Amino acid sequence: MTRHSRYVKLSDVAVRRSRSLDSDEVVTVAGLPCTAIPRTLLDLAMILDDSGLQRVVDLASRDSDVSRLDIWQRARSSRRHHGGKPLRRAIARQPGGIEDHDSDAETAFARLAQRHWPGVFEHHTEVEVFGRTFEADFHARDAGLVVEIDGRAHDLAEQRHFDSFRDALMADAGLEVLRLGRPVVLFRPQEAVAAVTNALRSCGQRKRRQTSVILPS
């Protein structure tokens, strides 16, 4: 349950204060304002152990209209919340769960980036686009290139729709987005290296065209 008052004392009830709640994180149940299920799980992730958290995630996705993808997206978008990482981990460990963002493919790409383009990419960084903040798997800030490593979650229709929306926003902001499938990074790394090298070259050429100066005759 949420309350506007900053100072709340309730006997036998643990009270946790939050600095902010977005409008989509509050729902009304029986006339009472409460945190929505994804946000509640995010907060519980800070106090429950792994097994307890996996149980409540399973209950929430089974007994409500909130899917594991909804919960995972909330956890992934809440990078600054301390419950984000354990919540993603709990979903990843469930049978058929969505894999955690700290995946084997991302680890493999991080090694490729260090070997072929040292110092170029930032890992798990926030990218602000038209007032919205997104987390990028890898971001070459100077080049204007975002590389996303797509695992099983990106095969879901809801996630594909979100990816298309996000990629279009980034393109409008002048960023290039390159998506690499998990099998490509893990089993055909030479293809991944070639694709990223070409994308970096393309971004460099675009930036040179944008910064070129035409002198008056």
C-alpha positions in Angstrom: 0.0 0.0 0.0 1.3 3.5 -0.8 0.8 6.6 1.3 1.6 10.3 0.6 2.7 11.0 4.1 6.4 10.8 4.6 6.2 9.8 8.3 4.3 6.5 8.7 4.2 4.3 11.8 2.3 1.1 11.8 2.6 -1.6 14.4 3.9 -5.0 13.3 4.3 -3.7 9.7 7.6 -3.1 7.9 7.6 0.3 6.3 9.8 1.1 3.3 10.2 4.6 1.9 10.7 5.1 -1.8 12.0 8.4 -3.3 9.7 8.2 -6.3 7.0 6.1 -7.9 6.1 6.4 -11.6 2.4 6.5 -12.4 2.5 3.0 -14.0 3.9 1.6 -10.7 0.8 2.4 -8.7 -2.6 0.6 -9.0 -5.8 0.8 -7.0 -7.0 -2.3 -5.3 -10.3 -2.2 -3.3 -10.0 1.6 -3.2 -6.4 1.5 -1.8 -3.4 2.7 -3.7 -0.8 -0.1 -4.0 2.4 -0.7 -5.9 1.9 -2.6 -9.1 3.1 -6.2 -9.2 6.4 -5.6 -11.1 7.4 -2.8 -8.7 6.4 -4.9 -5.7 8.6 -7.7 -6.9 11.4 -5.2 -7.5 11.2 -4.1 -3.9 10.9 -7.7 -2.6 14.1 -8.6 -4.5 16.1 -6.6 -2.0 15.0 -8.6 1.0 14.2 -12.1 -0.2 16.7 -14.8 -0.9 16.9 -16.4 -4.4 14.5 -19.3 -3.7 12.0 -17.0 -2.1 12.1 -14.5 -4.9 11.7 -17.3 -7.5 8.6 -18.5 -5.7 6.9 -15.1 -5.6 7.8 -14.5 -9.3 6.3 -17.8 -10.2 3.1 -17.0 -8.2 2.8 -13.5 -9.7 3.2 -14.7 -13.4 0.9 -17.6 -12.8 -2.0 -16.0 -10.8 -2.1 -12.5 -12.4 -2.3 -11.0 -15.9 1.4 -9.9 -15.5 3.8 -12.0 -17.6 7.4 -12.8 -16.8 8.3 -10.6 -19.7 6.5 -7.6 -18.0 8.5 -8.3 -14.8 11.8 -8.7 -16.6 11.3 -5.5 -18.6 10.6 -3.6 -15.4 13.7 -5.1 -13.7 15.8 -4.3 -16.8 14.6 -0.7 -17.1 15.2 -0.1 -13.3 19.0 -0.3 -13.5 19.5 2.0 -10.5 17.2 0.0 -8.3 19.1 -2.5 -6.1 16.4 -5.1 -6.7 16.8 -5.1 -10.5 19.7 -7.5 -10.8 18.5 -10.2 -8.3 15.0 -10.0 -9.9 16.4 -10.6 -13.4 18.5 -13.5 -12.0 15.4 -15.1 -10.4 13.5 -15.0 -13.7 16.5 -16.3 -15.6 16.8 -19.4 -13.3 13.2 -20.4 -13.8 12.4 -23.3 -16.2 11.9 -21.6 -19.6 12.8 -18.2 -18.0 14.1 -15.2 -19.8 17.9 -15.2 -19.7 19.7 -12.7 -17.5 21.3 -9.7 -19.2 24.7 -10.9 -17.8 24.6 -13.7 -20.4 27.3 -15.9 -21.8 26.9 -14.2 -25.2 27.4 -10.7 -23.7 30.5 -11.9 -21.8 31.8 -13.4 -25.1 31.1 -10.1 -27.0 32.8 -8.1 -24.2 35.9 -10.1 -24.8 35.7 -9.6 -28.5 35.3 -5.8 -28.0 38.3 -5.7 -25.7 40.4 -7.6 -28.3 39.3 -5.8 -31.4 38.1 -2.3 -30.3 39.7 -1.6 -26.9 38.2 1.3 -25.1 35.4 1.9 -27.7 32.4 0.2 -26.1 30.8 0.8 -22.7 28.9 -2.2 -21.3 25.4 -1.8 -19.8 25.2 1.9 -20.1 22.2 4.2 -20.1 21.3 6.0 -23.4 18.9 9.0 -23.2 16.7 9.5 -26.3 14.1 12.3 -26.5 13.7 12.3 -22.7 13.5 8.5 -22.4 16.3 6.4 -20.9 17.1 3.0 -22.3 19.8 0.5 -21.2 22.2 -0.5 -24.0 24.1 -3.8 -24.0 27.1 -2.1 -25.6 27.4 1.6 -26.6 30.2 3.1 -28.7 29.4 6.7 -27.6 31.9 8.5 -29.8 30.8 6.5 -32.9 27.1 6.7 -32.1 26.6 2.9 -32.3 24.6 0.7 -30.0 25.1 -3.1 -30.1 22.4 -5.3 -28.7 23.0 -9.0 -28.0 19.6 -10.7 -28.6 18.8 -13.8 -26.6 15.7 -15.9 -26.2 13.6 -13.0 -24.8 13.8 -11.2 -28.1 12.0 -14.0 -29.9 8.8 -13.0 -28.0 6.3 -10.9 -29.9 6.0 -8.3 -27.1 9.8 -7.9 -26.9 10.2 -7.6 -30.7 7.6 -4.8 -30.7 9.5 -3.0 -27.9 12.8 -3.5 -29.8 11.4 -2.0 -33.0 10.0 1.0 -31.1 13.3 1.6 -29.3 15.4 1.2 -32.4 13.3 3.7 -34.3 13.7 6.2 -31.5 17.4 5.8 -31.5 17.6 6.1 -35.3 15.7 9.3 -35.1 18.2 10.5 -32.6 21.1 9.8 -34.9 22.2 6.5 -33.3 22.8 3.3 -35.3 21.6 0.0 -33.7 23.2 -3.3 -34.6 21.5 -6.4 -33.3 23.6 -9.6 -33.0 21.9 -13.0 -32.2 23.3 -15.1 -29.4 24.4 -17.9 -31.7 26.4 -15.5 -33.9 28.4 -14.2 -31.0 29.0 -17.6 -29.5 29.5 -19.8 -32.5 30.4 -17.5 -35.4 32.4 -14.7 -33.7 34.1 -13.8 -37.0 30.7 -12.7 -38.4 30.1 -10.6 -35.3 33.5 -8.9 -35.6 32.9 -8.2 -39.3 29.4 -6.8 -38.7 30.6 -4.5 -35.9 33.6 -3.3 -37.9 31.4 -2.4 -40.8 28.9 -0.6 -38.5 31.7 1.4 -36.9 33.1 2.4 -40.3 29.6 3.4 -41.4 29.1 5.5 -38.3 32.5 7.2 -38.8 31.7 8.1 -42.4 28.3 9.5 -41.4 29.9 11.6 -38.7 32.5 13.0 -41.1 29.7 14.0 -43.5 27.9 15.7 -40.7 30.9 17.7 -39.5 32.2 18.6 -43.0 32.3 22.4 -43.6 31.4 23.9 -47.0 33.3 27.1 -47.6 31.6 29.9 -49.6 33.0 30.4 -53.1 
